[in-house]
């Protein structure tokens, strides 16, 4: 297995890759990114990820049409160079090289980076037993300050939450907004099951519109499961019948404990297991047959 980095079309081992110290992604976090993973060597839902990358770029005013290369094509090239069984792919688009200072006048073309590495696995037993989470003191960015809907390279908010979660010894920290409602994890969206209903925080509470989150919502509606995008506080999370995280790399991952206390029986519940199975079936159907590696189809 190997790690490869593609910087504006030049593919090298990670230790040989470089960007300019005057790149605004390095200087200011002035860039956007996406994380994609493969199944059977094929990128899963690459098209929606690239759509979201472009939306994030548009929100920051990064000129997507001026990108030096096509991101989807470069993903395919970089995957071929890495030749892993399964890969995690990070696609980064920055405003590019420019003068020191906030003025974007004089910036060059955007910088495109595609980073491919072997896909990480969840902790042993996580899918069968669940993981631990904790509500942390770090608040989610306010939408009026830096909208979490923009998947930008400025991740200090998430990092501070992650550091607190690590001190608490949990797999994933959960952030609240300024009003005290649950938003999401540092690297994931969150669902709970309460009183027979599947609930996930609404986008208006300040969270990223996750690709896997959207898949789970669609699967639940298809199966006629009672689901709502509804705000809730940390006590409702702690007292939930079930809880699980969703993300590109995690898929659907059960939550075992919150703040040190078991979520209900402390093991994955029936709705969580059902949605895990439905998600895995969907992934298998889309990636095992009927598409070529590197397909951008939805």
Secondary structure, DSSP 8 states (H G I E B T S, - for coil): ---EEEETTEEEEGGG----TTBHHHHH--EEEEEEEEETTEETTHHHHHHHHHHHHHHHT--GGG-SS-HHHHHHHHHHHH--SSEEEEEEEE--B--SSS--TT--S-EEEEEEEE-----TTHHHH-EEEEE-SS----HHHH-TTS-BS--HHHHHHHHHHHHHT-SEEEEE-TTSBEEEESSSEEEEEETTEEEE--GGGT----HHHHHHHHHHHHTT--EEE---BHHHHHT-SEEEEEETTTEEEEEEEETTEESTTTS--HHHHHHHHHHHHHHHHHHSSSS-TT----
